[in-house]
Amino acid sequence: MKKIIEFFCYEDDKPVEIQIEPDAIIFTASPNSNLKFFAVNCQDDFEWFIRIDHASKAVQLLPESKGSFQIEVYQDGQQLDYSYG
C-alpha cells in the first residue's frame, strides 16, 4: 500500500520549506514544481501529520504508524536521493 502527500506551488508563489521527521531533512517546494512524499510498504494505520509554522512559512511533515514503513521523495516525477525506513 502507498500513501502519498503532495506539495506544489503556483507560478507566483514563494518557495515553501518542508521538513520531514524524524530526520529533520528540509526539502523545498518551488514555483511551478511539485514535491511528493510516498509512504511505501506501510500498514493501514499509516498517517501523515502536518504542522504549519506561519511565522517562518514552513511545514513540518510527520509520518506515523505502529508498523514499519519507508518514505521516498519525488520532485517533478524524479526520485530524490532520500529514503527512510
Summary of the structure (lengths in Angstrom):
residues: 85
radius of gyration: 12.7
end to end distance: 14.9
largest distance: 39.7
contacts: 227
relative contact order: 0.27
helix: 0%
strand: 62%
